[in-house]
């Protein structure tokens, strides 16, 4: 679980979002929350919790979509997505510690 959270935070901070993109502004967002095509219950719960707290903090309601079904230029990837694997494949996983 610790690795999943750290991977999420890593992708949120260093994903393919350009410097001018904002996660939300004035209760609106162009982002989607992206989960794996066959997301586990834990991944779906994490996405729903993130969505809930983001609505609470900003008023922006990001839709939760499955990777590969809905195309998105701006995504917050949660769980073991293809995007996460591609981004993290060249990074030493030991920097995240052991779970």
HELIX and SHEET records of a PDB file:
HELIX    1   1 UNK A    2  UNK A   14  1                                  13    
HELIX    2   2 UNK A   41  UNK A   58  1                                  18    
HELIX    3   3 UNK A   82  UNK A   88  1                                   7    
HELIX    4   4 UNK A   93  UNK A   96  5                                   4    
SHEET    1   A 3 UNK A  64  UNK A  66  0                                        
SHEET    2   A 3 UNK A  32  UNK A  35  1                                        
SHEET    3   A 3 UNK A  75  UNK A  78  1                                        
END                                                                             
